[in-house]
Amino acid sequence: MRTPATKAESAKGRKDSVWARESDDALVLDNGLIEVRFDTRRGKFAAMSGGIIMLRHGKLRGNKGQARIVSVEGPLGRGKAVEYEYADGNVDRVIVYPRLLFVCTQALIHNGTDETITIDKVPTANVSADLGNWTEDLTLLGCDGLTPATKRRASYTFLAAGRPGYRFGAVGGWLTHERASGVVLSSATRQTIRLEARSDYGNLRLEPGETAEGEIFAVGCFEDVFLGLEAYADAIAKAGLTRPAGLTRPAGLTRPAGQIRLRPAPSGYCTWYSHPHGGPSDEERTAELSDFSTRNLRRFGFEVVQVDDQWQNGPRRAGPCADYSAHRPDGPYPSGMKATAKKIAAAGLTPGLWFLPFASDHRLPVFKDHGDWFVHRKSGRRYEVRWAGTCLDMTHPGAREYLRRIVSRITREWGFKYIKIDGLWSGMAAKLTYPEPKCREDKLSDAVFHDPAKTNVEAYRDGLALVRDAAGEDVFILGCCAAQNMRTLGASMGRVDAMRIGRDIGASWEAILPCATIGAHLYFLQGRVWHNDPDCLMLREPLTLEQARAWGSWIALSGQLNIVSEWLPGLPPERLEIVKRSMPNHGLCARPLDLFENPLPAIWHLDAGQGENRRHVLGLFNWGTERRVFRVPFAWLEPERDCFAQRWTHRDEERRYVGFDYWSNEFVASTRGALSAGVEPGSCRVLALRRERGHPQVVSTSRHVAQGIGDVIREEWRPRSKTLQGTSLVVPGDPYELRIAAPSAEWRLRSAGVSNREATSGVTTASKQSGTQIRVVLSAPDQPSARGPRRVAWEVGFETPVPGR
């Protein structure tokens, strides 16, 4: 038996190590955060943290095996595992990794027979989570939303349990999806939630004596279930669902740790829902919109113009499938797609194009002698799926080369550097289940691939890897959409830059609500695994101005992909203003604080910075039809480590915050303990909040609904000179207002200005004070050709009669 370093190692070393030891009846793994005890007599395990048992009655596939401690190395790094080997050669692992708050399990699937075998589903491990509550008080969150914990449940990829009003909860989910689609099932006793992990392979083919390494499942309990969900997403990113070897990574990727590296999220335009000029739009209008966006929006963060469905050549029979290697000669782009991409790029924007990579129409001439390029069913018929057409076989060399040529032509020859790839479930040869994302039987095993050694998930992930390789690392890939079949949720991770998780939207409040719902339920993936796309920003009537502001504010605060689909040149100024104030993406992940209380969470919290520079933005969204009064304790914004949502200390109640209400353009007076705010139906309030200090501070800016997060890049209080200094990103031609709160009216504005260099270049300053409220406006000269904001250094001086201040 291999053993880890001794207990004499340093505390620093312990953080990166896992200890292992054995007693008469147990093997123990300990990484300093969690301790796992494996009962060698019963073949079961339990886990504890801080002396508290959090997981119990952990059970593997069997209970009659031989246990040993081994070192393991994989996508999560080096760890220690208890391997439990059965007489038939199958092995189960219970793994602990350094710094990871989850217990991981993995199955090694062995064929000990003399014949080739095919495996469909593999139940792996199950464990009981003890949350210290009656299960009737708990709620489960899965890929298809919320249900009572007492209801038996199955969910693709993950399940989490939490108690409304409290933070304590459990999270279980699959970290890898290389060959199998991960499912998590639940059942409940009176006091525990039991989570069961299952791998769905469809057809896992094993030759005699062959062993397949299964996927990795993680489960843990957390004092803060939000931290648990976010730690789960971080672990997925670290596992990386690794890209194929040989692909280089471009510079400028935003995530410093883990194997998944995220490009910055672009903002822009999609033609599809626009009215007028929707669908694919046309050559003339796309050029007009690009020029308009360059003049009016590019410096605010607008980057992409994406052409949608119906540009492609050929008849439409089984949905949108046609010939993506050519445009329709009599269609909306008679000059061709290369000319269109060139016009968009000439306007200084990124050209984008929609297409289906993994499905086509087998009746097209190109497939006349290539019926074997498609997936078949066991009956021998081609595998056709609703709306997408016939599934291309991503294990067939001919089909792969056909797709490679199309992707390369679109991205490299035509010049589209943003692609939206739709109908993804067809790449897995799985059913269309849209619009319901719930876990269900879809008979993966019915698909027959050219390479029988490949599973559905392998074929799909190989197809996504081919798209990336053919497109190049400089192309942003948006997947569309996981809701068509949620099996693609986990299987797409690590293969796309963004994923459309929302349902089809429209210019109505009723169409917006489902998109906001699923965006909230999968919030924790945002900025960690990929960029969530809830579908497009809609602004036109019959949406009221308040509804349009609410949807734009939700997209902007949540940090999800912001792609507007309105005819921007004809949009009224007050609605075009929403576009300006919701771009660019801040690159952070906001939390829905009432996630386990409401099917559609209404309280969103975004924060950034540390110490005195910490900023909070609170989004209150009234999705209903009656006025609602929100009460948000300030302890929700900065909870103590052991602070559940309704267990506050006296110090929490004494916290005072000052703030600003963005859309009403009003300061929020100093408030203690909790914030109370009324919100009208179909509207929102976006409130910037900062902990009250003994000196003036910037609580908001006019640039973006994030109110300083992203545009105030430096802020510093100089006590000796009583000056507030900082640097902001100011859009040329757009007056930029600093909203500053002083501790009392005794603090009087003395001066406000910018550096000599900025003043010489034409930046002007105006200021005024009313009591404790100070507004300073910085105006940079208008530059319609500007590609972005400019850095402006500013300084605001104060006087106060109080000595020593």
Residue pairs with C-beta under 8 A, 6 or more apart in sequence:
1 22
1 68
1 69
2 69
2 70
2 71
3 20
3 21
3 69
4 17
4 18
4 19
4 20
4 80
5 13
5 17
5 19
7 19
9 17
14 32
15 32
15 98
15 99
16 98
16 99
17 31
17 98
18 29
18 30
18 31
18 79
18 80
18 96
18 97
18 98
19 28
19 29
19 30
19 31
19 80
20 27
20 28
20 29
20 30
20 69
20 80
21 27
21 28
21 30
22 28
22 69
25 39
25 40
25 41
26 37
26 38
26 39
26 40
27 37
27 38
27 40
27 67
27 68
27 69
27 82
28 35
28 36
28 37
28 38
29 35
29 36
29 38
29 69
29 80
29 81
29 82
29 94
29 95
29 96
30 36
30 96
31 96
31 97
31 98
31 99
31 100
33 49
33 99
33 100
33 101
34 47
34 48
34 49
34 54
34 96
34 101
34 102
34 103
34 220
35 47
35 48
35 49
36 45
36 46
36 47
36 82
36 94
36 96
36 103
37 45
37 46
37 47
37 48
38 44
38 45
38 67
38 82
38 84
38 94
39 45
39 46
40 67
42 63
43 59
43 60
43 62
43 63
43 64
43 65
43 67
43 84
44 57
44 58
44 59
44 60
44 63
45 55
45 58
45 60
45 82
45 94
45 103
45 127
46 53
46 55
46 56
46 57
46 58
47 53
47 54
47 55
47 58
47 103
47 220
48 54
49 101
49 221
53 130
54 129
54 130
54 170
54 220
54 221
55 103
55 127
55 128
55 129
55 130
55 219
55 220
55 221
56 127
56 128
56 130
56 192
57 127
57 128
57 194
58 94
58 103
58 125
58 126
58 127
58 128
59 125
59 126
59 127
60 84
60 92
60 94
60 105
60 124
60 125
61 86
61 90
61 92
61 107
61 123
61 124
61 125
62 84
62 86
62 90
62 92
64 86
64 87
65 84
65 85
65 86
65 87
65 92
66 84
66 85
67 82
67 83
67 84
67 85
68 82
68 83
68 85
69 80
69 81
69 82
69 83
70 80
70 81
70 82
70 83
71 78
71 79
71 80
71 81
72 78
72 79
72 80
72 81
72 93
72 95
73 79
74 216
75 175
75 176
75 216
75 238
75 239
75 240
75 241
75 242
75 259
76 97
76 100
76 104
76 175
76 216
76 235
76 238
76 239
77 97
77 98
77 238
78 97
78 98
79 95
79 96
79 97
79 98
79 100
79 104
80 95
80 96
81 93
81 94
81 95
81 96
81 106
82 93
82 94
83 91
83 92
83 93
84 91
84 92
84 93
84 94
85 91
88 110
88 112
89 110
89 111
89 112
89 211
90 107
90 108
90 109
90 110
90 112
91 107
91 108
91 110
91 211
92 105
92 106
92 107
92 108
92 124
92 125
93 104
93 105
93 106
93 107
93 108
94 103
94 104
94 105
94 125
95 103
95 104
95 105
95 106
95 216
96 103
96 104
97 104
100 218
100 235
101 220
101 222
101 228
101 231
102 171
102 218
102 219
102 220
102 231
102 232
102 235
103 127
103 218
103 219
103 220
104 175
104 216
104 217
104 218
105 124
105 125
105 197
105 216
105 217
105 219
106 124
106 213
106 214
106 215
106 216
106 217
107 122
107 124
107 125
107 199
107 214
108 211
108 212
108 213
108 214
109 119
109 122
109 204
109 206
109 211
109 212
109 214
110 206
110 210
110 211
110 212
111 117
111 206
111 207
111 208
111 209
111 210
111 211
112 209
113 208
114 208
115 208
116 205
116 206
116 207
116 208
117 205
117 206
118 203
118 204
118 205
118 206
118 445
119 201
119 203
119 204
119 206
120 200
120 201
120 202
120 203
120 204
120 444
120 445
121 198
121 199
121 200
121 201
122 180
122 198
122 199
122 201
122 204
122 214
123 196
123 197
123 198
124 197
124 198
124 199
124 214
124 217
125 196
125 197
125 217
126 194
126 195
126 196
126 197
127 172
127 194
127 195
127 219
128 189
128 192
128 193
128 194
128 195
129 161
129 170
129 172
129 192
129 193
129 194
129 195
129 219
129 221
130 191
130 192
130 221
131 138
131 161
131 163
131 168
131 169
131 170
131 192
131 193
131 221
132 168
133 163
133 168
133 191
134 190
134 191
135 149
135 150
135 188
135 189
135 190
135 191
135 192
135 193
136 148
136 149
136 150
137 163
137 164
138 148
138 149
138 161
138 162
138 163
138 188
138 193
139 146
139 147
139 148
139 149
139 161
139 162
139 163
139 164
139 596
139 597
140 146
140 147
140 148
140 149
140 151
140 153
140 155
140 159
140 160
140 161
140 186
140 193
141 159
141 160
141 161
141 162
141 521
141 595
141 596
142 153
142 154
142 155
142 156
142 158
142 159
142 160
142 184
142 439
142 521
143 155
143 156
143 157
143 158
143 437
143 438
143 439
143 486
143 489
143 521
143 522
144 155
144 436
144 437
144 438
144 439
144 486
145 437
145 517
145 518
145 521
145 599
146 521
146 596
146 599
147 153
149 161
149 186
149 188
149 193
150 188
152 185
152 186
152 187
152 188
153 159
153 185
153 186
154 183
154 184
154 185
154 186
154 439
155 183
155 184
155 185
155 438
155 439
156 181
156 182
156 183
156 184
156 439
156 486
156 487
156 489
156 490
157 173
157 174
157 177
157 182
157 184
157 486
157 489
157 490
158 171
158 172
158 173
158 174
158 184
158 232
159 171
159 172
159 173
159 184
159 185
159 186
159 195
160 169
160 170
160 171
160 172
160 173
160 225
160 228
160 229
161 169
161 170
161 171
161 186
161 193
161 225
162 168
162 169
162 170
162 225
162 595
162 596
163 169
163 596
164 596
164 597
165 597
165 645
165 646
166 644
166 645
166 646
167 223
167 224
167 225
167 226
167 639
167 643
167 644
167 645
168 221
168 222
168 223
168 224
168 225
168 644
169 221
169 222
169 224
169 225
169 228
169 596
170 193
170 195
170 219
170 220
170 221
170 222
170 225
170 228
171 218
171 219
171 220
171 222
171 225
171 228
171 229
171 231
171 232
172 184
172 195
172 197
172 217
172 218
172 219
172 220
173 182
173 184
173 217
173 218
173 219
173 232
173 236
174 182
174 184
174 197
174 215
174 216
174 217
174 218
174 490
175 215
175 216
175 217
175 218
175 235
175 236
175 239
176 215
176 216
176 239
176 241
177 215
177 241
177 457
177 461
177 490
177 491
177 493
178 215
178 241
178 457
178 458
178 461
179 201
179 204
179 212
179 215
179 455
179 457
179 458
180 199
180 200
180 201
180 204
180 214
180 215
180 455
180 457
181 199
181 200
181 201
181 202
181 444
181 456
181 457
181 487
181 490
181 491
182 197
182 198
182 199
182 200
182 215
182 217
182 490
183 197
183 198
183 199
183 200
183 439
184 195
184 196
184 197
184 198
185 195
185 196
185 198
186 193
186 194
186 195
186 196
187 193
187 194
187 196
188 194
195 219
197 217
197 219
199 214
199 215
200 444
200 487
201 444
201 455
201 456
201 457
202 444
202 445
202 447
202 455
202 456
202 457
203 444
203 445
203 447
203 452
203 455
203 456
204 212
204 455
205 452
205 453
206 212
216 239
218 232
218 235
220 228
220 231
221 228
222 228
222 231
223 641
223 642
223 644
224 639
225 596
226 524
226 591
226 595
229 523
229 524
230 524
230 528
230 589
232 524
233 524
233 525
233 528
233 529
234 258
234 528
236 260
236 493
236 525
236 528
236 529
237 255
237 257
237 258
237 259
237 260
237 528
237 529
238 257
238 258
238 259
239 259
240 258
240 259
240 260
240 494
241 259
241 260
241 461
241 493
241 494
241 495
242 259
242 494
243 259
243 465
243 468
243 494
243 495
244 465
244 469
247 468
247 469
247 473
248 473
249 261
249 473
250 263
250 473
250 474
252 263
252 264
253 261
253 262
253 263
254 261
254 262
254 263
254 264
254 587
255 261
255 262
255 527
255 528
259 494
260 493
260 494
260 528
260 529
260 530
262 497
262 527
262 530
262 531
263 476
263 497
264 585
264 587
265 498
265 531
265 559
265 561
265 562
265 585
265 587
266 303
266 304
266 350
266 418
266 476
266 561
266 585
267 301
267 302
267 303
267 304
267 561
267 562
267 563
267 583
267 584
267 585
268 293
268 302
268 303
268 304
268 305
268 306
268 349
268 350
268 352
268 418
268 563
268 564
269 289
269 293
269 302
269 304
269 305
269 306
269 563
269 564
269 565
269 568
270 306
270 308
270 352
270 420
270 536
270 563
270 564
270 565
271 277
271 278
271 279
271 280
271 281
271 286
271 306
271 307
271 308
271 565
272 278
272 279
272 308
272 309
272 354
272 536
272 565
273 505
273 506
273 507
273 536
273 538
273 565
273 566
274 281
274 565
274 566
274 567
275 507
275 540
275 566
275 567
276 567
276 570
277 285
277 289
277 567
278 565
279 308
279 309
279 310
279 332
280 307
280 308
280 309
280 310
280 311
280 331
280 332
280 333
281 289
281 307
281 308
281 332
282 332
282 333
283 332
283 333
283 334
283 335
283 339
283 340
286 305
286 307
286 333
286 340
286 343
286 344
287 340
287 343
287 344
287 347
288 569
289 305
289 567
289 568
289 569
290 305
290 343
290 344
290 347
290 349
291 347
292 568
292 569
293 302
293 305
293 347
293 349
293 568
294 347
294 348
294 349
294 784
294 785
295 784
296 568
296 576
296 784
297 568
297 579
297 580
297 583
298 348
298 349
298 786
298 787
298 788
299 731
299 732
299 733
299 734
299 783
299 784
299 786
299 787
299 788
299 789
300 579
300 580
300 583
300 584
300 731
300 734
301 583
301 584
301 585
301 788
302 349
302 579
302 583
303 349
303 350
303 584
304 349
304 350
304 351
304 352
304 418
304 476
304 563
305 344
305 347
305 349
305 350
305 351
305 352
306 351
306 352
306 353
306 354
306 418
306 420
306 563
307 333
307 337
307 340
307 351
307 352
307 353
307 354
308 354
308 420
309 320
309 354
309 422
310 320
310 328
310 331
310 332
311 327
311 328
311 331
311 332
311 333
311 337
311 353
311 354
312 320
312 322
312 323
312 324
312 326
312 327
312 328
312 355
313 322
313 323
313 325
313 326
313 327
313 328
313 329
313 331
314 322
314 323
314 328
314 361
314 364
315 322
315 361
316 322
317 361
317 363
317 389
318 361
318 384
318 387
318 388
318 389
318 390
319 386
319 387
319 388
319 389
319 423
320 356
320 387
320 388
320 422
320 423
321 356
321 359
321 360
321 361
321 388
321 389
321 390
322 360
322 361
322 364
323 364
323 366
324 355
324 356
324 360
324 406
324 410
325 405
325 406
325 409
327 333
327 334
327 336
327 337
333 339
333 340
336 414
337 353
337 410
337 414
337 416
338 413
338 414
338 415
340 351
341 351
341 353
341 414
341 415
341 416
342 351
342 415
344 350
344 351
345 351
345 415
348 787
350 417
350 418
350 476
351 414
351 415
351 416
351 417
351 418
352 416
352 417
352 418
352 419
352 420
353 410
353 414
353 416
353 418
353 419
353 420
354 419
354 420
354 421
354 422
354 480
355 406
355 410
355 419
355 420
355 421
355 422
356 388
356 389
356 421
356 422
356 423
356 426
357 392
357 403
357 406
357 407
357 421
357 423
357 427
357 463
357 467
358 388
358 391
358 392
358 394
358 403
358 423
358 424
358 426
358 427
358 460
358 463
359 385
359 388
359 389
359 390
359 391
359 392
359 423
359 426
359 427
360 367
360 389
360 390
360 392
361 367
361 389
361 390
362 371
362 374
362 382
362 389
362 390
366 402
367 373
367 374
370 398
370 399
370 402
371 382
372 393
372 396
372 398
372 450
373 392
373 393
373 396
373 398
373 399
373 402
374 382
374 383
374 390
374 391
374 392
374 393
374 399
375 382
375 383
375 391
375 392
375 393
375 429
375 447
375 448
375 449
375 459
376 382
376 383
376 447
376 448
377 383
377 446
377 447
377 448
378 446
378 448
382 390
382 391
383 390
383 391
383 429
383 446
383 447
383 448
384 390
384 391
385 391
385 423
385 425
385 426
385 429
385 430
385 431
385 432
386 431
386 432
387 423
387 432
388 422
388 423
388 425
388 426
388 432
389 426
391 426
391 427
391 429
391 447
392 399
392 402
392 403
392 426
392 427
392 463
393 399
393 449
393 450
393 459
394 400
394 403
394 427
394 459
394 460
394 462
394 463
394 466
395 449
395 450
395 451
395 454
395 458
395 459
395 462
396 449
396 450
396 451
399 450
400 462
400 463
400 466
403 463
403 466
403 467
403 470
404 466
404 469
404 470
407 419
407 466
407 467
407 470
407 471
408 470
408 471
410 416
410 419
410 471
411 417
411 419
411 470
411 471
411 472
411 475
412 471
412 472
416 475
417 474
417 475
417 476
418 475
418 476
418 478
419 467
419 471
419 475
419 476
419 477
419 478
420 478
420 480
420 500
421 467
421 477
421 478
421 479
421 480
421 496
422 480
422 481
423 480
423 484
424 460
424 479
424 480
424 481
424 482
424 484
424 485
424 488
424 492
425 431
425 432
425 433
425 484
425 485
425 487
425 488
427 459
427 460
427 463
427 464
428 444
428 456
428 457
428 459
428 460
428 485
428 487
428 488
428 491
429 444
429 447
429 449
429 456
429 459
430 442
430 444
430 447
430 456
430 485
430 487
430 488
431 442
431 443
431 485
432 484
432 485
433 440
433 442
433 484
433 485
433 486
434 483
434 484
434 485
434 503
435 483
435 503
435 504
435 514
437 482
437 483
437 486
437 518
438 486
439 486
442 485
442 487
444 455
444 456
444 487
447 456
449 456
449 459
451 459
454 462
457 487
457 491
460 488
460 491
461 491
461 495
464 479
464 492
464 495
464 496
465 495
467 477
468 475
468 477
468 495
471 477
476 497
476 498
477 495
477 496
477 497
477 498
478 496
478 497
478 498
478 499
478 500
478 533
478 561
479 488
479 492
479 495
479 496
479 498
479 499
479 500
479 530
480 499
480 500
480 533
481 499
481 500
481 501
481 502
481 503
481 533
481 535
482 488
482 489
482 492
482 499
482 500
482 501
483 500
483 501
483 502
483 503
483 518
489 499
489 501
492 499
492 530
493 529
493 530
494 529
496 530
497 530
497 531
498 530
498 531
498 532
498 533
498 561
499 525
499 530
499 531
499 532
499 533
500 533
500 534
500 535
500 561
501 518
501 519
501 522
501 525
501 532
501 533
501 534
502 514
502 515
502 516
502 518
502 519
502 533
502 534
502 535
503 514
503 515
503 518
503 535
504 511
504 535
505 511
505 512
505 515
505 534
505 535
505 536
505 538
506 538
507 538
507 539
507 540
507 541
507 542
507 543
507 566
508 542
508 543
509 543
509 547
509 682
511 538
512 538
512 543
512 547
512 551
513 600
513 623
515 534
515 535
516 534
516 551
516 554
516 600
516 621
516 623
517 599
517 600
518 534
519 532
519 534
519 554
519 558
519 560
520 558
520 592
520 595
520 600
520 601
521 595
522 532
523 532
523 558
523 589
523 590
523 591
523 592
523 595
524 589
525 532
526 532
526 558
526 559
526 560
526 589
527 559
527 587
527 588
527 589
528 589
531 560
531 561
531 585
532 558
532 560
532 561
533 560
533 561
533 563
534 555
534 558
534 560
534 561
536 563
536 564
536 565
537 551
537 552
537 555
537 562
537 563
537 564
537 565
537 566
537 578
537 579
537 582
538 548
538 551
538 564
538 565
538 566
539 548
539 551
539 552
539 564
539 566
539 571
539 575
539 578
539 579
540 548
540 566
540 571
540 575
543 551
544 682
545 574
545 575
546 680
546 682
546 683
546 684
547 682
547 683
548 575
548 578
549 578
549 663
549 683
549 684
550 621
550 622
550 682
550 683
550 684
552 578
552 579
552 581
552 582
552 705
553 582
553 619
553 621
553 662
553 663
553 684
553 686
553 705
554 604
554 619
554 621
554 684
555 561
555 562
555 582
556 562
556 581
556 582
556 583
556 586
556 704
556 705
556 706
557 590
557 604
557 606
557 617
557 619
557 686
557 705
557 706
558 589
558 590
558 604
559 585
559 586
559 587
559 588
559 589
559 590
559 606
561 585
562 582
562 583
562 584
562 585
564 579
566 575
568 576
568 579
571 579
580 734
581 703
581 704
581 705
582 704
582 705
583 704
584 710
586 606
586 608
586 704
586 706
586 709
586 710
587 710
588 606
588 608
588 709
590 604
590 605
590 606
590 617
590 619
591 604
591 605
591 606
592 601
592 603
592 604
593 601
593 603
593 604
593 605
593 632
593 636
594 601
594 602
594 603
595 601
600 623
602 620
602 621
602 622
602 623
602 628
602 630
603 618
603 619
603 620
603 621
603 630
603 632
604 618
604 619
604 621
605 616
605 617
605 618
605 619
605 636
605 637
606 616
606 617
606 618
606 619
606 706
606 709
607 614
607 615
607 616
607 617
607 637
607 709
608 614
608 615
608 709
609 615
609 709
612 693
612 697
612 717
613 715
614 638
614 690
614 691
615 688
615 689
615 690
615 707
615 708
615 709
615 712
616 637
616 657
616 688
616 689
616 690
617 686
617 687
617 688
617 689
617 705
617 706
617 707
617 709
618 632
618 637
618 675
618 686
618 687
618 688
618 689
619 684
619 685
619 686
619 687
620 630
620 632
620 677
620 679
620 684
620 685
620 686
620 687
621 679
621 684
622 628
622 679
622 680
622 681
622 682
622 683
622 684
623 682
624 681
625 681
625 682
626 681
627 678
627 679
627 680
627 681
628 678
628 679
628 681
629 676
629 677
629 678
629 679
630 675
630 676
630 677
630 678
630 679
631 674
631 675
631 676
632 674
632 675
632 677
633 645
633 648
633 652
633 673
633 674
634 652
634 655
634 657
634 673
634 674
634 675
634 689
635 643
635 645
635 648
635 649
635 652
635 655
636 645
637 657
637 689
638 655
638 691
639 645
640 649
640 652
643 649
643 652
652 673
653 672
653 673
654 672
654 673
655 672
655 673
655 691
656 670
656 671
656 672
656 691
656 692
657 668
657 670
657 671
657 675
657 689
657 690
657 691
657 692
658 667
658 668
658 669
658 670
658 671
658 689
658 690
658 692
658 699
658 741
659 667
659 668
659 671
659 675
659 687
659 688
659 689
659 690
659 699
659 700
659 741
660 666
660 667
660 668
660 687
660 688
660 699
660 700
660 707
660 739
660 741
661 667
661 668
661 685
661 686
661 687
662 685
662 686
662 687
662 688
662 700
662 705
662 707
663 684
663 685
663 686
664 685
667 699
667 739
667 741
667 772
667 773
668 675
668 687
668 689
670 692
670 741
675 687
675 689
677 685
677 687
679 685
686 705
686 707
688 699
688 700
688 707
688 708
688 739
689 699
690 697
690 699
690 741
692 743
693 717
693 743
694 743
694 805
695 717
695 719
695 722
695 724
695 742
695 743
695 747
695 805
696 717
696 724
696 740
696 741
696 742
696 743
696 747
696 774
696 796
696 798
697 715
697 717
697 724
697 740
697 741
698 708
698 712
698 715
698 724
698 726
698 738
698 739
698 740
699 707
699 708
699 739
699 740
699 741
700 707
700 708
700 739
701 707
701 708
701 711
701 712
701 728
701 736
701 737
701 738
701 739
702 735
702 736
702 737
702 739
703 711
703 728
703 729
703 730
703 731
703 734
703 736
704 710
704 711
707 739
710 729
711 728
711 729
711 730
711 736
711 789
712 726
712 727
712 728
713 726
713 727
713 728
713 729
713 791
714 725
714 726
714 727
715 724
715 725
715 726
716 724
716 725
716 726
717 723
717 724
717 725
718 724
718 725
719 805
721 797
722 750
722 797
722 798
722 799
722 800
722 805
723 795
723 796
723 797
723 798
724 740
724 795
724 796
724 797
724 798
725 793
725 794
725 795
725 796
726 793
726 794
726 795
727 791
727 792
727 793
727 794
728 736
728 738
728 778
728 791
728 792
728 794
729 788
729 789
729 790
729 791
729 792
730 736
730 763
730 778
730 780
730 789
730 790
730 791
730 792
731 780
731 786
731 789
732 780
732 781
732 782
732 783
732 786
732 789
732 790
733 780
733 781
733 782
733 783
733 784
734 780
735 777
735 778
735 779
736 777
736 778
736 779
736 780
736 792
737 775
737 776
737 777
737 778
738 774
738 775
738 776
738 777
738 778
738 794
738 796
739 773
739 774
739 775
740 773
740 774
740 775
740 776
740 796
741 772
741 773
741 774
742 772
742 773
742 774
742 798
743 772
744 772
745 771
745 772
746 800
746 801
746 802
747 772
747 798
747 799
747 800
748 769
748 798
748 799
748 800
749 767
749 768
749 769
749 774
749 796
749 797
749 798
750 797
750 798
750 799
751 795
751 796
751 797
752 765
752 766
752 767
752 776
752 794
752 795
752 796
752 797
753 759
753 765
753 794
753 795
754 763
754 765
754 778
754 792
754 793
754 794
754 795
755 792
755 793
755 794
758 792
758 793
761 780
761 781
762 780
762 781
763 778
763 779
763 780
763 781
763 792
764 778
764 779
765 776
765 777
765 778
765 779
765 794
766 776
766 777
766 779
767 774
767 775
767 776
767 777
767 796
768 774
768 775
769 775
774 796
776 794
776 796
778 792
778 794
780 790
780 792
